[in-house]
Amino acid sequence: MGLMDEKWYTVEELATKLKLHPESIRRSIRAGKLGAVRFGKVLRIPESSFVDYVKQIITQDHKGNDDGVPKKGRFSLRGMIKDGQVDDQALDEVKKIWESRELQ
């Protein structure tokens, strides 16, 4: 399939499709993770680039990184606090993660 035969998406269409903010899509384009072409003032993303981008995300999600080494995840304390109290179950999970990192 040639570029002219391909379906093209706007940043807003992809953001809606992926349930992301349009700026997240723009950041991926600037970082070179998602291919795009500018037609006048509008960025367009070919469907093939979108498919490759989604495959890349899925692969990273399962492997951790492109090199196959699991990346150290980030977490937010926001999810540990409910009604002004620390969620003990969430705290236990963080302790387990922290302890496993200390052993590495």
ABEGO torsion letter per residue (X at the ends): XBAAABBBBBAAAAAAAAGBBAAAAAAAAAAGABBBBBBEABBBBBAAAAAAAAAAAAAAAAAGBAAGBBBBBBBBAAAABBGGBBBAAAAAAAAAAAAAAAAX
